[in-house]
């Protein structure tokens, strides 16, 4: 059986100011994860847009 993970209380959670979340930091940091998600969504959007334009123009 899996054991339940204790939920962190307010004393255990480190809150980062909003301007720090947009900083470009290297390594396994919350900022890197945020930028990774943003770049993944940008790539997905560009890829789908290219496919849509190719289908609409009949060049695919």
mmCIF file as gemmi writes it, N, C-alpha and C atoms, coordinates in Angstrom:
data_model
loop_
_atom_site.group_PDB
_atom_site.id
_atom_site.type_symbol
_atom_site.label_atom_id
_atom_site.label_alt_id
_atom_site.label_comp_id
_atom_site.label_asym_id
_atom_site.label_entity_id
_atom_site.label_seq_id
_atom_site.pdbx_PDB_ins_code
_atom_site.Cartn_x
_atom_site.Cartn_y
_atom_site.Cartn_z
_atom_site.occupancy
_atom_site.B_iso_or_equiv
_atom_site.pdbx_formal_charge
_atom_site.auth_seq_id
_atom_site.auth_asym_id
_atom_site.pdbx_PDB_model_num
ATOM 1 N N . UNK Axp A 1 ? 0.823 -1.185 0 1 0 ? 1 A 1
ATOM 2 C CA . UNK Axp A 1 ? 0 0 0 1 0 ? 1 A 1
ATOM 3 C C . UNK Axp A 1 ? 0.865 1.245 0 1 0 ? 1 A 1
ATOM 4 N N . UNK Axp A 2 ? 0.432 2.231 -0.696 1 0 ? 2 A 1
ATOM 5 C CA . UNK Axp A 2 ? 1.174 3.488 -0.749 1 0 ? 2 A 1
ATOM 6 C C . UNK Axp A 2 ? 0.887 4.306 0.499 1 0 ? 2 A 1
ATOM 7 N N . UNK Axp A 3 ? 1.919 4.94 0.998 1 0 ? 3 A 1
ATOM 8 C CA . UNK Axp A 3 ? 1.725 5.797 2.168 1 0 ? 3 A 1
ATOM 9 C C . UNK Axp A 3 ? 1.425 7.21 1.702 1 0 ? 3 A 1
ATOM 10 N N . UNK Axp A 4 ? 0.595 7.884 2.408 1 0 ? 4 A 1
ATOM 11 C CA . UNK Axp A 4 ? 0.22 9.253 2.053 1 0 ? 4 A 1
ATOM 12 C C . UNK Axp A 4 ? 1.36 10.201 2.397 1 0 ? 4 A 1
ATOM 13 N N . UNK Axp A 5 ? 1.659 11.082 1.481 1 0 ? 5 A 1
ATOM 14 C CA . UNK Axp A 5 ? 2.685 12.093 1.719 1 0 ? 5 A 1
ATOM 15 C C . UNK Axp A 5 ? 2.099 13.205 2.564 1 0 ? 5 A 1
ATOM 16 N N . UNK Axp A 6 ? 2.824 13.649 3.574 1 0 ? 6 A 1
ATOM 17 C CA . UNK Axp A 6 ? 2.288 14.746 4.384 1 0 ? 6 A 1
ATOM 18 C C . UNK Axp A 6 ? 2.24 16.035 3.568 1 0 ? 6 A 1
ATOM 19 N N . UNK Axp A 7 ? 1.179 16.775 3.743 1 0 ? 7 A 1
ATOM 20 C CA . UNK Axp A 7 ? 1.062 18.046 3.037 1 0 ? 7 A 1
ATOM 21 C C . UNK Axp A 7 ? 1.953 19.081 3.718 1 0 ? 7 A 1
ATOM 22 N N . UNK Axp A 8 ? 2.673 19.876 2.934 1 0 ? 8 A 1
ATOM 23 C CA . UNK Axp A 8 ? 3.55 20.88 3.543 1 0 ? 8 A 1
ATOM 24 C C . UNK Axp A 8 ? 2.734 21.976 4.212 1 0 ? 8 A 1
ATOM 25 N N . UNK Axp A 9 ? 3.195 22.39 5.357 1 0 ? 9 A 1
ATOM 26 C CA . UNK Axp A 9 ? 2.509 23.5 6.016 1 0 ? 9 A 1
ATOM 27 C C . UNK Axp A 9 ? 3.148 24.812 5.591 1 0 ? 9 A 1
ATOM 28 N N . UNK Axp A 10 ? 2.591 25.909 6.01 1 0 ? 10 A 1
ATOM 29 C CA . UNK Axp A 10 ? 3.036 27.236 5.567 1 0 ? 10 A 1
ATOM 30 C C . UNK Axp A 10 ? 4.488 27.503 5.922 1 0 ? 10 A 1
ATOM 31 N N . UNK Axp A 11 ? 5.001 26.9 6.975 1 0 ? 11 A 1
ATOM 32 C CA . UNK Axp A 11 ? 6.388 27.14 7.379 1 0 ? 11 A 1
ATOM 33 C C . UNK Axp A 11 ? 7.369 26.439 6.436 1 0 ? 11 A 1
ATOM 34 N N . UNK Axp A 12 ? 6.934 25.37 5.755 1 0 ? 12 A 1
ATOM 35 C CA . UNK Axp A 12 ? 7.817 24.606 4.876 1 0 ? 12 A 1
ATOM 36 C C . UNK Axp A 12 ? 7.876 25.146 3.452 1 0 ? 12 A 1
ATOM 37 N N . UNK Axp A 13 ? 6.91 25.943 3.058 1 0 ? 13 A 1
ATOM 38 C CA . UNK Axp A 13 ? 6.815 26.416 1.677 1 0 ? 13 A 1
ATOM 39 C C . UNK Axp A 13 ? 7.539 27.745 1.542 1 0 ? 13 A 1
ATOM 40 N N . UNK Axp A 14 ? 8.462 27.796 0.558 1 0 ? 14 A 1
ATOM 41 C CA . UNK Axp A 14 ? 9.183 29.044 0.284 1 0 ? 14 A 1
ATOM 42 C C . UNK Axp A 14 ? 8.47 29.78 -0.842 1 0 ? 14 A 1
ATOM 43 N N . UNK Axp A 15 ? 8.034 30.973 -0.569 1 0 ? 15 A 1
ATOM 44 C CA . UNK Axp A 15 ? 7.298 31.762 -1.548 1 0 ? 15 A 1
ATOM 45 C C . UNK Axp A 15 ? 8.273 32.701 -2.247 1 0 ? 15 A 1
ATOM 46 N N . UNK Axp A 16 ? 8.283 32.636 -3.572 1 0 ? 16 A 1
ATOM 47 C CA . UNK Axp A 16 ? 9.16 33.5 -4.357 1 0 ? 16 A 1
ATOM 48 C C . UNK Axp A 16 ? 8.364 34.703 -4.844 1 0 ? 16 A 1
ATOM 49 N N . UNK Axp A 17 ? 8.982 35.882 -4.846 1 0 ? 17 A 1
ATOM 50 C CA . UNK Axp A 17 ? 8.275 37.046 -5.379 1 0 ? 17 A 1
ATOM 51 C C . UNK Axp A 17 ? 8.031 36.876 -6.884 1 0 ? 17 A 1
ATOM 52 N N . UNK Axp A 18 ? 6.966 37.464 -7.423 1 0 ? 18 A 1
ATOM 53 C CA . UNK Axp A 18 ? 6.624 37.278 -8.846 1 0 ? 18 A 1
ATOM 54 C C . UNK Axp A 18 ? 7.745 37.693 -9.796 1 0 ? 18 A 1
ATOM 55 N N . UNK Axp A 19 ? 8.481 38.747 -9.485 1 0 ? 19 A 1
ATOM 56 C CA . UNK Axp A 19 ? 9.538 39.167 -10.409 1 0 ? 19 A 1
ATOM 57 C C . UNK Axp A 19 ? 10.683 38.167 -10.455 1 0 ? 19 A 1
ATOM 58 N N . UNK Axp A 20 ? 10.853 37.356 -9.416 1 0 ? 20 A 1
ATOM 59 C CA . UNK Axp A 20 ? 11.924 36.359 -9.415 1 0 ? 20 A 1
ATOM 60 C C . UNK Axp A 20 ? 11.572 35.171 -10.305 1 0 ? 20 A 1
ATOM 61 N N . UNK Axp A 21 ? 10.285 34.885 -10.481 1 0 ? 21 A 1
ATOM 62 C CA . UNK Axp A 21 ? 9.881 33.748 -11.294 1 0 ? 21 A 1
ATOM 63 C C . UNK Axp A 21 ? 10.199 33.959 -12.767 1 0 ? 21 A 1
ATOM 64 N N . UNK Axp A 22 ? 10.38 35.189 -13.211 1 0 ? 22 A 1
ATOM 65 C CA . UNK Axp A 22 ? 10.69 35.462 -14.607 1 0 ? 22 A 1
ATOM 66 C C . UNK Axp A 22 ? 12.182 35.552 -14.876 1 0 ? 22 A 1
ATOM 67 N N . UNK Axp A 23 ? 13.009 35.386 -13.864 1 0 ? 23 A 1
ATOM 68 C CA . UNK Axp A 23 ? 14.449 35.444 -14.078 1 0 ? 23 A 1
ATOM 69 C C . UNK Axp A 23 ? 14.901 34.212 -14.854 1 0 ? 23 A 1
ATOM 70 N N . UNK Axp A 24 ? 15.962 34.389 -15.627 1 0 ? 24 A 1
ATOM 71 C CA . UNK Axp A 24 ? 16.502 33.304 -16.426 1 0 ? 24 A 1
ATOM 72 C C . UNK Axp A 24 ? 17.595 32.634 -15.6 1 0 ? 24 A 1
ATOM 73 N N . UNK Axp A 25 ? 17.27 31.502 -14.952 1 0 ? 25 A 1
ATOM 74 C CA . UNK Axp A 25 ? 18.226 30.775 -14.123 1 0 ? 25 A 1
ATOM 75 C C . UNK Axp A 25 ? 18.461 29.403 -14.717 1 0 ? 25 A 1
ATOM 76 N N . UNK Axp A 26 ? 19.694 28.946 -14.63 1 0 ? 26 A 1
ATOM 77 C CA . UNK Axp A 26 ? 20.048 27.639 -15.161 1 0 ? 26 A 1
ATOM 78 C C . UNK Axp A 26 ? 19.94 26.586 -14.077 1 0 ? 26 A 1
ATOM 79 N N . UNK Axp A 27 ? 19.813 25.33 -14.492 1 0 ? 27 A 1
ATOM 80 C CA . UNK Axp A 27 ? 19.731 24.23 -13.547 1 0 ? 27 A 1
ATOM 81 C C . UNK Axp A 27 ? 18.288 23.843 -13.279 1 0 ? 27 A 1
ATOM 82 N N . UNK Axp A 28 ? 18.095 22.963 -12.318 1 0 ? 28 A 1
ATOM 83 C CA . UNK Axp A 28 ? 16.757 22.484 -11.97 1 0 ? 28 A 1
ATOM 84 C C . UNK Axp A 28 ? 16.148 23.424 -10.941 1 0 ? 28 A 1
ATOM 85 N N . UNK Axp A 29 ? 15.638 24.535 -11.422 1 0 ? 29 A 1
ATOM 86 C CA . UNK Axp A 29 ? 15.029 25.536 -10.554 1 0 ? 29 A 1
ATOM 87 C C . UNK Axp A 29 ? 13.594 25.769 -11.006 1 0 ? 29 A 1
ATOM 88 N N . UNK Axp A 30 ? 12.754 26.321 -10.144 1 0 ? 30 A 1
ATOM 89 C CA . UNK Axp A 30 ? 11.385 26.628 -10.582 1 0 ? 30 A 1
ATOM 90 C C . UNK Axp A 30 ? 11.356 27.585 -11.772 1 0 ? 30 A 1
ATOM 91 N N . UNK Axp A 31 ? 12.307 28.509 -11.829 1 0 ? 31 A 1
ATOM 92 C CA . UNK Axp A 31 ? 12.35 29.446 -12.949 1 0 ? 31 A 1
ATOM 93 C C . UNK Axp A 31 ? 12.63 28.702 -14.258 1 0 ? 31 A 1
ATOM 94 N N . UNK Axp A 32 ? 13.539 27.737 -14.215 1 0 ? 32 A 1
ATOM 95 C CA . UNK Axp A 32 ? 13.849 26.97 -15.423 1 0 ? 32 A 1
ATOM 96 C C . UNK Axp A 32 ? 12.635 26.167 -15.877 1 0 ? 32 A 1
ATOM 97 N N . UNK Axp A 33 ? 11.88 25.628 -14.933 1 0 ? 33 A 1
ATOM 98 C CA . UNK Axp A 33 ? 10.681 24.874 -15.288 1 0 ? 33 A 1
ATOM 99 C C . UNK Axp A 33 ? 9.627 25.779 -15.921 1 0 ? 33 A 1
ATOM 100 N N . UNK Axp A 34 ? 9.495 26.984 -15.415 1 0 ? 34 A 1
ATOM 101 C CA . UNK Axp A 34 ? 8.536 27.937 -15.991 1 0 ? 34 A 1
ATOM 102 C C . UNK Axp A 34 ? 8.936 28.279 -17.415 1 0 ? 34 A 1
ATOM 103 N N . UNK Axp A 35 ? 10.215 28.58 -17.646 1 0 ? 35 A 1
ATOM 104 C CA . UNK Axp A 35 ? 10.667 28.921 -18.989 1 0 ? 35 A 1
ATOM 105 C C . UNK Axp A 35 ? 10.576 27.72 -19.923 1 0 ? 35 A 1
ATOM 106 N N . UNK Axp A 36 ? 10.834 26.526 -19.406 1 0 ? 36 A 1
ATOM 107 C CA . UNK Axp A 36 ? 10.71 25.325 -20.217 1 0 ? 36 A 1
ATOM 108 C C . UNK Axp A 36 ? 9.269 25.158 -20.697 1 0 ? 36 A 1
ATOM 109 N N . UNK Axp A 37 ? 8.326 25.38 -19.818 1 0 ? 37 A 1
ATOM 110 C CA . UNK Axp A 37 ? 6.919 25.295 -20.207 1 0 ? 37 A 1
ATOM 111 C C . UNK Axp A 37 ? 6.533 26.347 -21.221 1 0 ? 37 A 1
ATOM 112 N N . UNK Axp A 38 ? 7.038 27.548 -21.043 1 0 ? 38 A 1
ATOM 113 C CA . UNK Axp A 38 ? 6.734 28.634 -21.991 1 0 ? 38 A 1
ATOM 114 C C . UNK Axp A 38 ? 7.288 28.317 -23.367 1 0 ? 38 A 1
ATOM 115 N N . UNK Axp A 39 ? 8.526 27.83 -23.423 1 0 ? 39 A 1
ATOM 116 C CA . UNK Axp A 39 ? 9.134 27.514 -24.719 1 0 ? 39 A 1
ATOM 117 C C . UNK Axp A 39 ? 8.447 26.318 -25.375 1 0 ? 39 A 1
ATOM 118 N N . UNK Axp A 40 ? 8.015 25.352 -24.581 1 0 ? 40 A 1
ATOM 119 C CA . UNK Axp A 40 ? 7.298 24.202 -25.138 1 0 ? 40 A 1
ATOM 120 C C . UNK Axp A 40 ? 5.972 24.644 -25.751 1 0 ? 40 A 1
ATOM 121 N N . UNK Axp A 41 ? 5.256 25.512 -25.07 1 0 ? 41 A 1
ATOM 122 C CA . UNK Axp A 41 ? 3.985 25.996 -25.605 1 0 ? 41 A 1
ATOM 123 C C . UNK Axp A 41 ? 4.206 26.856 -26.852 1 0 ? 41 A 1
ATOM 124 N N . UNK Axp A 42 ? 5.268 27.635 -26.869 1 0 ? 42 A 1
ATOM 125 C CA . UNK Axp A 42 ? 5.583 28.432 -28.054 1 0 ? 42 A 1
ATOM 126 C C . UNK Axp A 42 ? 5.887 27.516 -29.243 1 0 ? 42 A 1
ATOM 127 N N . UNK Axp A 43 ? 6.701 26.49 -29.015 1 0 ? 43 A 1
ATOM 128 C CA . UNK Axp A 43 ? 7.03 25.551 -30.086 1 0 ? 43 A 1
ATOM 129 C C . UNK Axp A 43 ? 5.809 24.805 -30.595 1 0 ? 43 A 1
ATOM 130 N N . UNK Axp A 44 ? 4.949 24.398 -29.677 1 0 ? 44 A 1
ATOM 131 C CA . UNK Axp A 44 ? 3.724 23.712 -30.074 1 0 ? 44 A 1
ATOM 132 C C . UNK Axp A 44 ? 2.821 24.636 -30.887 1 0 ? 44 A 1
ATOM 133 N N . UNK Axp A 45 ? 2.696 25.871 -30.455 1 0 ? 45 A 1
ATOM 134 C CA . UNK Axp A 45 ? 1.855 26.838 -31.171 1 0 ? 45 A 1
ATOM 135 C C . UNK Axp A 45 ? 2.394 27.128 -32.565 1 0 ? 45 A 1
ATOM 136 N N . UNK Axp A 46 ? 3.696 27.307 -32.682 1 0 ? 46 A 1
ATOM 137 C CA . UNK Axp A 46 ? 4.305 27.58 -33.995 1 0 ? 46 A 1
ATOM 138 C C . UNK Axp A 46 ? 4.139 26.367 -34.903 1 0 ? 46 A 1
ATOM 139 N N . UNK Axp A 47 ? 4.378 25.184 -34.369 1 0 ? 47 A 1
ATOM 140 C CA . UNK Axp A 47 ? 4.227 23.973 -35.178 1 0 ? 47 A 1
ATOM 141 C C . UNK Axp A 47 ? 2.812 23.781 -35.688 1 0 ? 47 A 1
ATOM 142 N N . UNK Axp A 48 ? 1.84 23.97 -34.808 1 0 ? 48 A 1
ATOM 143 C CA . UNK Axp A 48 ? 0.446 23.831 -35.231 1 0 ? 48 A 1
ATOM 144 C C . UNK Axp A 48 ? 0.045 24.924 -36.207 1 0 ? 48 A 1
ATOM 145 N N . UNK Axp A 49 ? 0.57 26.127 -36.032 1 0 ? 49 A 1
ATOM 146 C CA . UNK Axp A 49 ? 0.27 27.22 -36.962 1 0 ? 49 A 1
ATOM 147 C C . UNK Axp A 49 ? 0.828 26.923 -38.351 1 0 ? 49 A 1
ATOM 148 N N . UNK Axp A 50 ? 2.031 26.391 -38.411 1 0 ? 50 A 1
ATOM 149 C CA . UNK Axp A 50 ? 2.631 26.044 -39.703 1 0 ? 50 A 1
ATOM 150 C C . UNK Axp A 50 ? 1.8 24.957 -40.383 1 0 ? 50 A 1
ATOM 151 N N . UNK Axp A 51 ? 1.38 23.953 -39.626 1 0 ? 51 A 1
ATOM 152 C CA . UNK Axp A 51 ? 0.538 22.913 -40.222 1 0 ? 51 A 1
ATOM 153 C C . UNK Axp A 51 ? -0.785 23.468 -40.72 1 0 ? 51 A 1
ATOM 154 N N . UNK Axp A 52 ? -1.386 24.354 -39.959 1 0 ? 52 A 1
ATOM 155 C CA . UNK Axp A 52 ? -2.658 24.951 -40.356 1 0 ? 52 A 1
ATOM 156 C C . UNK Axp A 52 ? -2.498 25.771 -41.645 1 0 ? 52 A 1
ATOM 157 N N . UNK Axp A 53 ? -1.477 26.589 -41.714 1 0 ? 53 A 1
ATOM 158 C CA . UNK Axp A 53 ? -1.244 27.41 -42.908 1 0 ? 53 A 1
ATOM 159 C C . UNK Axp A 53 ? -0.947 26.51 -44.106 1 0 ? 53 A 1
ATOM 160 N N . UNK Axp A 54 ? -0.166 25.454 -43.9 1 0 ? 54 A 1
ATOM 161 C CA . UNK Axp A 54 ? 0.154 24.538 -45.01 1 0 ? 54 A 1
ATOM 162 C C . UNK Axp A 54 ? -1.107 23.847 -45.519 1 0 ? 54 A 1
ATOM 163 N N . UNK Axp A 55 ? -1.988 23.461 -44.613 1 0 ? 55 A 1
ATOM 164 C CA . UNK Axp A 55 ? -3.228 22.794 -45.042 1 0 ? 55 A 1
ATOM 165 C C . UNK Axp A 55 ? -4.159 23.769 -45.758 1 0 ? 55 A 1
ATOM 166 N N . UNK Axp A 56 ? -4.232 25.01 -45.27 1 0 ? 56 A 1
ATOM 167 C CA . UNK Axp A 56 ? -5.136 25.97 -45.876 1 0 ? 56 A 1
ATOM 168 C C . UNK Axp A 56 ? -4.666 26.435 -47.254 1 0 ? 56 A 1
ATOM 169 N N . UNK Axp A 57 ? -3.355 26.475 -47.465 1 0 ? 57 A 1
ATOM 170 C CA . UNK Axp A 57 ? -2.837 26.91 -48.763 1 0 ? 57 A 1
ATOM 171 C C . UNK Axp A 57 ? -2.723 25.759 -49.745 1 0 ? 57 A 1
ATOM 172 N N . UNK Axp A 58 ? -2.886 24.52 -49.282 1 0 ? 58 A 1
ATOM 173 C CA . UNK Axp A 58 ? -2.854 23.357 -50.172 1 0 ? 58 A 1
ATOM 174 C C . UNK Axp A 58 ? -1.459 22.934 -50.591 1 0 ? 58 A 1
ATOM 175 N N . UNK Axp A 59 ? -0.427 23.371 -49.88 1 0 ? 59 A 1
ATOM 176 C CA . UNK Axp A 59 ? 0.945 23.044 -50.256 1 0 ? 59 A 1
ATOM 177 C C . UNK Axp A 59 ? 1.449 21.802 -49.508 1 0 ? 59 A 1
ATOM 178 N N . UNK Axp A 60 ? 0.623 21.2 -48.678 1 0 ? 60 A 1
ATOM 179 C CA . UNK Axp A 60 ? 1.089 20.041 -47.908 1 0 ? 60 A 1
ATOM 180 C C . UNK Axp A 60 ? 0.755 18.751 -48.612 1 0 ? 60 A 1
